[in-house]
Amino acid sequence: MEFFLIWTGFAAIMFFGSASPGPDLVITVRNAVLHSQRAGIFTAIGIGLGICGHLTYSILGLAALIAQSVLLFTIIKYVGAGYLVYIGYKALRSKGYENEKIIGENERESDIPVLKAMWQGFLTNLLNPKATLFFLALLPQFMGPETLLSERIILGTTAAFIPTLWFTSVSIVLNQRKVRRAFMRSARWIDRVCGGLLMALGVRLALSKMH
């Protein structure tokens, strides 16, 4: 019963953290709306894998090292910011999808390879040092020396599963026929807005300070 209460609190924090606006949401929305439901889902899977990366080095103690090292934190911060600015710039340079040909219900001529979508989600999440600090602050509240291995596995699986499920759900909702058609009428502007948001988030990340 005690662990169930711990898990419930942990799951709630992960859910609200996933639902909050940020780079993960922007890249998922862009890939789901402008490419396909499949691209959005694999972006979500990539985000989940990125979280697995955060969990791994947090458990190994590397997150504390990153948080204490101004140099390491700064390197990761600028690499992550540069990546967000790069994919944002590419979105701004996109020519749009006015001549897009719908091949199937969830597949488009403009679709991107699933591995590319997954890689974008993975890097967007993993290269965000704010996520590093988030898990560094969160995990000690729910995992201690007395925490059983089985309980650690459950909490770790929950941390990766909830964001993956959330962003997968976002992708599915955005690809409902009526919703998708409404979005596709404004595809070029969506690309511009998502690109601008990604670049703004990159700049914000680059200017952020270590807390």
FENZIVEN-V942225 format. One record per residue. N is the residue number from 1. RES is the residue in one small letter. NEAR is the number of other C-alpha atoms within 8 Angstrom. D_CENTER is the distance of its C-alpha to the mean C-alpha in Angstrom with 1 decimal. Layout:
N_RES_NEAR_D_CENTER + N_RES_NEAR_D_CENTER
This chain:
1_m_4_31.5 + 2_e_5_30.4 + 3_f_7_27.4 + 4_f_7_26.5 + 5_l_8_26.5 + 6_i_9_24.3 + 7_w_9_21.8 + 8_t_8_21.9 + 9_g_8_21.1 + 10_f_10_18.3 + 11_a_11_16.8 + 12_a_8_17.3 + 13_i_8_15.6 + 14_m_11_12.4 + 15_f_11_12.7 + 16_f_8_13.4 + 17_g_7_10.7 + 18_s_10_8.1 + 19_a_8_10.4 + 20_s_6_10.8 + 21_p_8_10.1 + 22_g_7_7.9 + 23_p_11_6.2 + 24_d_11_2.9 + 25_l_10_6.1 + 26_v_12_8.2 + 27_i_14_7.2 + 28_t_16_7.2 + 29_v_12_10.4 + 30_r_13_11.9 + 31_n_14_11.8 + 32_a_16_12.9 + 33_v_16_15.6 + 34_l_11_16.9 + 35_h_14_16.8 + 36_s_14_16.8 + 37_q_15_15.7 + 38_r_10_15.5 + 39_a_16_13.2 + 40_g_19_10.8 + 41_i_14_11.3 + 42_f_13_10.9 + 43_t_18_7.6 + 44_a_16_6.6 + 45_i_13_8.9 + 46_g_15_7.5 + 47_i_18_4.3 + 48_g_13_7.4 + 49_l_10_9.4 + 50_g_13_7.7 + 51_i_12_8.4 + 52_c_10_11.8 + 53_g_9_12.3 + 54_h_13_12.1 + 55_l_10_14.3 + 56_t_8_16.7 + 57_y_10_17.5 + 58_s_13_17.6 + 59_i_8_20.2 + 60_l_7_22.0 + 61_g_8_22.4 + 62_l_9_20.7 + 63_a_14_18.3 + 64_a_9_21.6 + 65_l_8_22.9 + 66_i_10_20.1 + 67_a_11_20.4 + 68_q_6_24.2 + 69_s_8_24.3 + 70_v_9_24.1 + 71_l_6_24.2 + 72_l_8_21.3 + 73_f_12_19.1 + 74_t_8_20.2 + 75_i_8_19.7 + 76_i_11_16.0 + 77_k_13_15.6 + 78_y_10_17.4 + 79_v_9_15.8 + 80_g_15_12.3 + 81_a_15_14.0 + 82_g_9_15.9 + 83_y_10_13.1 + 84_l_14_11.6 + 85_v_14_15.2 + 86_y_9_16.0 + 87_i_11_13.7 + 88_g_14_14.6 + 89_y_11_18.2 + 90_k_9_18.1 + 91_a_11_16.9 + 92_l_10_19.8 + 93_r_6_22.1 + 94_s_8_21.5 + 95_k_5_24.7 + 96_g_7_23.3 + 97_y_10_24.1 + 98_e_6_27.4 + 99_n_4_29.1 + 100_e_8_26.4 + 101_k_7_28.0 + 102_i_8_26.7 + 103_i_7_27.3 + 104_g_6_26.3 + 105_e_5_24.6 + 106_n_8_21.1 + 107_e_12_21.9 + 108_r_12_22.7 + 109_e_8_24.6 + 110_s_9_21.7 + 111_d_9_19.2 + 112_i_8_17.4 + 113_p_7_17.6 + 114_v_10_15.3 + 115_l_7_15.0 + 116_k_8_14.0 + 117_a_15_11.2 + 118_m_15_10.0 + 119_w_10_10.6 + 120_q_11_8.7 + 121_g_18_5.4 + 122_f_15_7.0 + 123_l_12_8.3 + 124_t_15_5.8 + 125_n_13_4.6 + 126_l_13_8.3 + 127_l_10_10.0 + 128_n_12_9.2 + 129_p_11_12.5 + 130_k_6_12.0 + 131_a_10_9.8 + 132_t_12_12.9 + 133_l_10_15.3 + 134_f_8_13.6 + 135_f_11_14.2 + 136_l_11_17.5 + 137_a_8_18.7 + 138_l_8_17.6 + 139_l_8_18.7 + 140_p_8_22.3 + 141_q_7_22.7 + 142_f_8_22.3 + 143_m_9_23.3 + 144_g_7_26.7 + 145_p_4_29.4 + 146_e_5_30.7 + 147_t_8_27.6 + 148_l_6_28.4 + 149_l_6_26.6 + 150_s_6_26.1 + 151_e_9_24.6 + 152_r_10_22.2 + 153_i_8_21.1 + 154_i_8_20.7 + 155_l_10_18.6 + 156_g_10_16.4 + 157_t_8_16.0 + 158_t_9_15.3 + 159_a_11_12.5 + 160_a_12_10.7 + 161_f_9_12.2 + 162_i_12_11.6 + 163_p_14_7.8 + 164_t_12_8.5 + 165_l_9_11.5 + 166_w_11_10.3 + 167_f_13_8.0 + 168_t_12_10.9 + 169_s_8_13.3 + 170_v_10_12.0 + 171_s_15_12.5 + 172_i_10_15.9 + 173_v_8_17.1 + 174_l_12_16.4 + 175_n_13_18.4 + 176_q_8_21.4 + 177_r_6_24.4 + 178_k_6_25.4 + 179_v_10_22.0 + 180_r_11_21.2 + 181_r_8_24.6 + 182_a_8_24.2 + 183_f_10_21.0 + 184_m_10_22.6 + 185_r_6_25.6 + 186_s_8_23.5 + 187_a_13_21.3 + 188_r_11_22.3 + 189_w_7_21.7 + 190_i_10_18.2 + 191_d_14_17.5 + 192_r_10_19.2 + 193_v_8_17.5 + 194_c_13_13.9 + 195_g_14_15.3 + 196_g_11_16.9 + 197_l_10_14.0 + 198_l_15_11.9 + 199_m_14_15.2 + 200_a_9_16.0 + 201_l_13_12.8 + 202_g_14_13.7 + 203_v_10_17.3 + 204_r_9_16.5 + 205_l_11_14.7 + 206_a_9_17.7 + 207_l_6_20.1 + 208_s_6_18.7 + 209_k_4_20.9 + 210_m_6_20.7 + 211_h_2_21.6
